[in-house]
């Protein structure tokens, strides 16, 4: 059975005011596109939130600037 692919482009969630899409026409190519795919996976699965919940935060809540989830997302 022959596979038929009809997707000419893949739209990602916007990054601020910028529209993001992947085109498969052989045009301008970037090596940074993997980050967009990871962002989409995170947006749909919430995997970083779940991973952040695995940690016990012993910090003083009055002194916290960034949540554990934000710190995990920064490292990923």
PAMAR-957869 format. One record per residue: residue number from 0; x negated, y negated, z negated of N, C-alpha, C, CB in turn; residue in three letters. Coordinates in Angstrom, 3 decimals, padded with zeros to 6 digits. Glycine has a CB too. Example, Ala and Ser with C-alpha at 12.3 -4.5 7.8 and 13.67 -1.06 7.14 Angstrom:
BEGIN
(0, (-013.190, 005.690, -007.800), (-012.300, 004.500, -007.800), (-013.200, 003.300, -007.800), (-011.308, 004.473, -009.046), Ala)
(1, (-012.850, 002.250, -007.080), (-013.670, 001.060, -007.140), (-012.900, -000.030, -007.870), (-014.084, 000.598, -005.725), Ser)
This chain:
BEGIN
(0, (-000.848, 001.171, 000.000), (000.000, 000.000, 000.000), (-000.897, -001.239, 000.000), (000.967, 000.005, -001.225), Unk)
(1, (-000.648, -002.149, 000.865), (-001.426, -003.362, 000.987), (-000.935, -004.410, -000.010), (-001.355, -003.902, 002.418), Unk)
(2, (-001.887, -005.049, -000.718), (-001.546, -006.115, -001.655), (-001.409, -007.425, -000.909), (-002.607, -006.235, -002.766), Unk)
(3, (-000.305, -008.118, -001.155), (-000.092, -009.406, -000.528), (-000.172, -010.496, -001.590), (001.266, -009.445, 000.206), Unk)
(4, (-001.120, -011.399, -001.419), (-001.288, -012.520, -002.338), (-000.786, -013.782, -001.655), (-002.778, -012.676, -002.777), Unk)
(5, (000.212, -014.406, -002.256), (000.790, -015.593, -001.630), (000.469, -016.872, -002.407), (002.296, -015.431, -001.508), Unk)
(6, (-000.324, -016.766, -003.482), (-000.645, -017.937, -004.280), (-001.753, -018.743, -003.625), (-001.050, -017.528, -005.692), Unk)
(7, (-001.421, -019.948, -003.204), (-002.421, -020.834, -002.624), (-003.062, -021.717, -003.683), (-001.797, -021.695, -001.537), Unk)
(8, (-002.366, -021.870, -004.808), (-002.905, -022.695, -005.883), (-002.353, -022.228, -007.209), (-002.579, -024.178, -005.659), Unk)
(9, (-003.056, -022.601, -008.276), (-002.663, -022.258, -009.628), (-002.680, -023.541, -010.442), (-003.605, -021.170, -010.246), Unk)
(10, (-001.528, -023.939, -010.992), (-001.428, -025.175, -011.766), (-001.690, -024.899, -013.238), (-000.045, -025.823, -011.583), Unk)
(11, (-002.520, -025.746, -013.867), (-002.833, -025.656, -015.281), (-002.119, -026.778, -016.022), (-004.360, -025.721, -015.517), Unk)
(12, (-002.103, -026.684, -017.344), (-001.547, -027.755, -018.151), (-002.376, -029.008, -017.932), (-001.510, -027.367, -019.652), Unk)
(13, (-001.759, -030.182, -017.925), (-002.529, -031.410, -017.710), (-003.499, -031.664, -018.857), (-001.589, -032.607, -017.548), Unk)
(14, (-004.615, -032.311, -018.544), (-005.604, -032.726, -019.545), (-005.527, -034.243, -019.626), (-007.073, -032.233, -019.178), Unk)
(15, (-004.746, -034.728, -020.568), (-004.513, -036.167, -020.647), (-003.694, -036.608, -019.456), (-005.842, -036.945, -020.709), Unk)
(16, (-004.244, -037.561, -018.690), (-003.538, -038.050, -017.499), (-003.976, -037.309, -016.248), (-003.770, -039.548, -017.319), Unk)
(17, (-004.894, -036.374, -016.401), (-005.411, -035.663, -015.227), (-004.620, -034.396, -014.939), (-006.880, -035.316, -015.427), Unk)
(18, (-004.281, -034.229, -013.703), (-003.591, -033.035, -013.249), (-004.652, -031.990, -012.884), (-002.650, -033.348, -012.029), Unk)
(19, (-004.465, -030.758, -013.347), (-005.451, -029.712, -013.087), (-004.823, -028.603, -012.252), (-006.010, -029.143, -014.411), Unk)
(20, (-005.529, -028.210, -011.207), (-005.048, -027.079, -010.411), (-006.237, -026.390, -009.760), (-004.021, -027.543, -009.334), Unk)
(21, (-006.081, -025.104, -009.538), (-007.106, -024.323, -008.850), (-006.602, -024.047, -007.442), (-007.431, -022.987, -009.615), Unk)
(22, (-007.409, -024.389, -006.474), (-007.080, -024.135, -005.080), (-007.980, -023.031, -004.559), (-007.227, -025.418, -004.226), Unk)
(23, (-007.435, -022.167, -003.760), (-008.174, -021.025, -003.250), (-008.415, -021.146, -001.750), (-007.429, -019.736, -003.558), Unk)
(24, (-008.726, -022.360, -001.311), (-008.930, -022.600, 000.105), (-010.411, -022.735, 000.473), (-008.184, -023.841, 000.520), Unk)
(25, (-011.313, -022.490, -000.509), (-012.739, -022.585, -000.229), (-013.270, -023.994, -000.247), (-013.032, -021.978, 001.082), Unk)
(26, (-012.516, -024.927, -000.829), (-012.944, -026.328, -000.896), (-013.987, -026.535, -001.973), (-011.752, -027.240, -001.151), Unk)
(27, (-013.972, -027.683, -002.608), (-014.930, -028.019, -003.652), (-014.864, -026.988, -004.777), (-014.664, -029.436, -004.199), Unk)
(28, (-016.022, -026.517, -005.200), (-016.084, -025.448, -006.199), (-016.804, -025.961, -007.443), (-016.804, -024.190, -005.626), Unk)
(29, (-016.313, -025.566, -008.627), (-016.944, -025.927, -009.886), (-017.210, -024.680, -010.720), (-016.068, -026.917, -010.664), Unk)
(30, (-018.224, -024.727, -011.527), (-018.515, -023.605, -012.416), (-017.868, -023.793, -013.784), (-020.022, -023.433, -012.574), Unk)
(31, (-017.176, -024.913, -014.008), (-016.562, -025.202, -015.296), (-015.112, -024.722, -015.391), (-016.620, -026.681, -015.560), Unk)
(32, (-014.604, -024.072, -014.395), (-013.187, -023.703, -014.363), (-012.822, -022.653, -015.401), (-012.822, -023.198, -012.995), Unk)
(33, (-013.780, -021.903, -015.894), (-013.486, -020.901, -016.915), (-012.891, -021.511, -018.166), (-014.734, -020.143, -017.270), Unk)
(34, (-013.285, -022.728, -018.473), (-012.752, -023.425, -019.638), (-011.264, -023.681, -019.468), (-013.498, -024.746, -019.867), Unk)
(35, (-010.838, -024.014, -018.268), (-009.409, -024.240, -018.016), (-008.620, -022.958, -018.222), (-009.185, -024.774, -016.591), Unk)
(36, (-009.170, -021.849, -017.773), (-008.492, -020.566, -017.954), (-008.386, -020.229, -019.440), (-009.239, -019.442, -017.200), Unk)
(37, (-009.447, -020.444, -020.194), (-009.401, -020.192, -021.634), (-008.370, -021.079, -022.328), (-010.779, -020.417, -022.253), Unk)
(38, (-008.266, -022.330, -021.885), (-007.271, -023.228, -022.466), (-005.855, -022.718, -022.207), (-007.435, -024.643, -021.899), Unk)
(39, (-005.623, -022.212, -021.013), (-004.300, -021.672, -020.685), (-003.973, -020.452, -021.542), (-004.229, -021.303, -019.196), Unk)
(40, (-004.949, -019.573, -021.708), (-004.739, -018.377, -022.536), (-004.404, -018.795, -023.958), (-005.993, -017.460, -022.523), Unk)
(41, (-005.145, -019.762, -024.498), (-004.889, -020.245, -025.850), (-003.503, -020.890, -025.955), (-005.972, -021.247, -026.268), Unk)
(42, (-003.115, -021.679, -024.968), (-001.815, -022.353, -025.002), (-000.662, -021.353, -025.030), (-001.669, -023.277, -023.795), Unk)
(43, (-000.832, -020.237, -024.357), (000.254, -019.247, -024.287), (000.209, -018.220, -025.413), (000.203, -018.528, -022.962), Unk)
(44, (-000.983, -017.924, -025.932), (-001.088, -016.862, -026.925), (-001.277, -017.357, -028.356), (-002.216, -015.970, -026.568), Unk)
(45, (-001.855, -018.537, -028.536), (-002.126, -019.041, -029.876), (-003.198, -018.238, -030.598), (-000.863, -019.037, -030.689), Unk)
(46, (-004.107, -017.639, -029.844), (-005.105, -016.748, -030.427), (-006.051, -017.473, -031.388), (-005.905, -016.088, -029.325), Unk)
(47, (-006.375, -018.734, -031.122), (-007.264, -019.466, -032.022), (-006.593, -019.760, -033.359), (-007.716, -020.766, -031.373), Unk)
(48, (-005.306, -020.031, -033.335), (-004.574, -020.251, -034.581), (-004.591, -018.983, -035.418), (-003.121, -020.693, -034.299), Unk)
(49, (-004.338, -017.856, -034.777), (-004.372, -016.575, -035.490), (-005.753, -016.262, -036.047), (-003.930, -015.454, -034.569), Unk)
(50, (-006.775, -016.570, -035.268), (-008.144, -016.336, -035.719), (-008.493, -017.270, -036.877), (-009.137, -016.532, -034.556), Unk)
(51, (-008.066, -018.514, -036.790), (-008.314, -019.468, -037.866), (-007.646, -019.063, -039.172), (-007.835, -020.837, -037.458), Unk)
(52, (-006.511, -018.386, -039.080), (-005.790, -017.934, -040.271), (-006.493, -016.771, -040.972), (-004.379, -017.524, -039.895), Unk)
(53, (-007.489, -016.187, -040.330), (-008.246, -015.086, -040.939), (-009.212, -015.590, -042.012), (-009.022, -014.319, -039.862), Unk)
(54, (-009.462, -016.890, -042.039), (-010.424, -017.469, -042.970), (-009.720, -018.070, -044.177), (-011.269, -018.531, -042.272), Unk)
(55, (-010.345, -017.956, -045.336), (-009.869, -018.618, -046.535), (-010.638, -019.928, -046.655), (-010.053, -017.715, -047.811), Unk)
(56, (-009.916, -021.020, -046.744), (-010.543, -022.340, -046.790), (-010.663, -022.795, -048.237), (-009.733, -023.370, -045.960), Unk)
(57, (-011.885, -022.790, -048.742), (-012.138, -023.173, -050.124), (-012.484, -024.659, -050.270), (-013.259, -022.330, -050.687), Unk)
(58, (-012.393, -025.413, -049.190), (-012.746, -026.835, -049.241), (-011.687, -027.632, -050.003), (-012.911, -027.400, -047.817), Unk)
(59, (-012.094, -028.767, -050.516), (-011.184, -029.678, -051.224), (-010.238, -030.302, -050.197), (-011.981, -030.793, -052.009), Unk)
(60, (-008.928, -030.060, -050.302), (-007.978, -030.578, -049.310), (-008.025, -032.096, -049.127), (-006.592, -030.181, -049.699), Unk)
(61, (-008.427, -032.823, -050.168), (-008.492, -034.284, -050.064), (-009.668, -034.754, -049.204), (-008.597, -034.898, -051.452), Unk)
(62, (-010.633, -033.888, -048.983), (-011.829, -034.259, -048.227), (-011.874, -033.677, -046.818), (-013.045, -033.824, -048.974), Unk)
(63, (-010.850, -032.921, -046.445), (-010.842, -032.241, -045.144), (-010.476, -033.219, -044.029), (-009.852, -031.054, -045.158), Unk)
(64, (-011.316, -033.276, -043.011), (-011.019, -034.078, -041.819), (-010.504, -033.208, -040.675), (-012.268, -034.844, -041.369), Unk)
(65, (-011.001, -031.976, -040.594), (-010.629, -031.069, -039.512), (-010.155, -029.747, -040.094), (-011.815, -030.844, -038.546), Unk)
(66, (-009.073, -029.213, -039.529), (-008.561, -027.927, -039.983), (-009.498, -026.806, -039.545), (-007.140, -027.685, -039.441), Unk)
(67, (-009.329, -025.651, -040.172), (-010.127, -024.485, -039.785), (-009.849, -024.151, -038.320), (-009.809, -023.258, -040.701), Unk)
(68, (-008.607, -024.257, -037.899), (-008.264, -023.984, -036.491), (-009.031, -024.906, -035.545), (-006.747, -024.149, -036.264), Unk)
(69, (-009.134, -026.184, -035.891), (-009.889, -027.128, -035.060), (-011.375, -026.782, -035.021), (-009.704, -028.554, -035.579), Unk)
(70, (-011.925, -026.367, -036.152), (-013.337, -025.985, -036.200), (-013.599, -024.734, -035.372), (-013.779, -025.756, -037.647), Unk)
(71, (-012.691, -023.772, -035.435), (-012.825, -022.540, -034.639), (-012.727, -022.890, -033.160), (-011.731, -021.490, -035.031), Unk)
(72, (-011.770, -023.730, -032.780), (-011.606, -024.111, -031.370), (-012.841, -024.822, -030.841), (-010.378, -025.007, -031.198), Unk)
(73, (-013.474, -025.632, -031.687), (-014.680, -026.328, -031.272), (-015.800, -025.331, -030.978), (-015.121, -027.328, -032.350), Unk)
(74, (-015.919, -024.298, -031.791), (-016.980, -023.308, -031.599), (-016.736, -022.439, -030.374), (-017.104, -022.431, -032.831), Unk)
(75, (-015.473, -022.150, -030.112), (-015.139, -021.315, -028.956), (-015.348, -022.108, -027.692), (-013.688, -020.798, -029.034), Unk)
